[in-house]
Amino acid sequence: MATKQVRYEALVKALHADLYRYAYWLCHDKHVAEDLVQETFLRAWRALDSLKDEKAAKSWLITILRRENARRFERKRFDMSEYEEATITDVKATSNEQEIENQWLREKIAQMPEEYREPLVLQVIGGFSGEEIAKMLSLNKNTVMTRLFRARNQLKEAVDSEPKLRGLHNG
């Protein structure tokens, strides 16, 4: 029991911040993200003996978190038919150019089809390789790499078509 506790505490200490960042990216709500991370670590504690390779801990926990996030929607059904998706986004009133650009980028990523958005977020926010993402999403590595390529191209096209963002950092 003591070694399990030590392993668990090491996982929490090493990966809590990464899991929280990813959870926040998924739900855009501080409290929900905290709950997701807490549930993820609770499930991880229960199944810790099934983790054989410590190097796979981060992707194992991200997979648990993704499933926990999916369970959140299974438990509660939303009727979103009345709302336009564009009006639901959380827009911060700020004059900071970087914050405005970050918000714009988050909105563009959120508008992507999930098949492109999820691998991109796992790579950018989670820092996972194409191979790790393929395992997490149960996809072929080439499929993941193609989706990442297409997602980056969609973002590039969005930036190129946005006149006020072009040249923002050129001087």
Secondary structure, DSSP 8 states (H G I E B T S, - for coil): -HHHHHHHHHHHHHHHHHHHHHHHHHH--HHHHHHHHHHHHHHHHHTGGG---GGGHHHHHHHHHHHHHHHHHHHS----TTS-HHHHS-------HHHHHHHHHHHHHHHS-HHHHHHHHHHHTT---HHHHHHHHT--HHHHHHHHHHHHHHHHHHHHH-TTTTTTT--
